[in-house]
Amino acid sequence: MTKIAYFDCISGISGDMTLGALLDAGLTLDQLRAELQKLNVEGWEIGAEKVVRYGLAGTKAHVHAPEQHIHRHLSDIAEILGRSALDAAVQQ
């Protein structure tokens, strides 16, 4: 069964907001960490906390990684995905 998530972001969405929405939709932080570890990219940490802003509750994801002066191009990202331990369908 295919599951589809649709984001109606009339004013955009950031990466931490996307991760928070996925965590609120049922993805566990442990599942997220396990999948990200399959990328074989080191030096990152991820956490999350429940927050209330302007009367709305949600999950805020916190991604911590050292600042790097590496600029990755699409070919670099494709290479990371290709050598990862992610399922082939996820790599695609």
C-alpha positions, 0 to 999 in steps of 0.5 A: 500500500502506498502512502502519500503525504501532501503538504499545503505550504502556502508560505513555504516550509523549512526542513525542521518544520517538515521533520516536525510534521512527519514526527507528529504524523507518526514517525518516531524519532528512533525510526528517523535516526535509524534511517538517517544513519543509513546515509553513512554521513557522520557528525550530526545529531537530531532531537525534537520537542513539543512546542506551543506557538500562538496557540498551536501545538506541534513538534520542533525538530532540532538538527545539529551538525558542525558548520562545514564549508563543503558545497554539495551538488546534486551529483554529490547527493546522488553519490551519498544516496547510492552508497547508503544502506537505504532501501533501493526504492528510497534511494530512487 
